Amino acid sequence: MSFDPDRPAPPNGIKYRTESGYIVAGPDERGCCVIHELWIAPEHRGGGEGRALVDRVRTWARGHGLAPVIVHCSPRNTSGRAFYEALGMRAVAVVYQDDLTD
């Protein structure tokens, strides 16, 4: 996945930017708030900025009656999974993939 700091917010969604990162989120058809993208510059990771951005999205979602907040995270992204779990999120789904290589 390539990160695009110029990526616009989705329709009816939000984007928050700081000098060292950004988050993009929006509603889905089920009334959930989906975090589409979260990126923090490597030299700023671990300082609380990611948590602050997710908290802003949580506040926005509550204000718009959206729940739950969900994010898709690759099983290989161990640091991302640890980050979201540290925020109190939990894994709730298994995703299957066919690479269509045959």
ZIGI-V578898 format. One record per residue. RES is the residue in one letter. SS is DSSP state (helix for helix, strand for strand, loop for the rest). Layout:
RES;SS
RES;SS
This chain:
M;loop
S;loop
F;loop
D;loop
P;loop
D;loop
R;loop
P;loop
A;loop
P;loop
P;loop
N;loop
G;loop
I;strand
K;strand
Y;strand
R;strand
T;loop
E;loop
S;loop
G;strand
Y;strand
I;strand
V;strand
A;strand
G;strand
P;strand
D;loop
E;loop
R;loop
G;loop
C;loop
C;strand
V;strand
I;strand
H;strand
E;strand
L;strand
W;strand
I;strand
A;loop
P;helix
E;helix
H;helix
R;loop
G;loop
G;loop
G;loop
E;helix
G;helix
R;helix
A;helix
L;helix
V;helix
D;helix
R;helix
V;helix
R;helix
T;helix
W;helix
A;helix
R;helix
G;helix
H;loop
G;loop
L;loop
A;loop
P;loop
V;strand
I;strand
V;strand
H;loop
C;loop
S;loop
P;loop
R;loop
N;loop
T;helix
S;helix
G;helix
R;helix
A;helix
F;helix
Y;helix
E;helix
A;helix
L;loop
G;loop
M;loop
R;loop
A;loop
V;loop
A;loop
V;loop
V;loop
Y;loop
Q;loop
D;loop
D;loop
L;loop
T;loop
D;loop
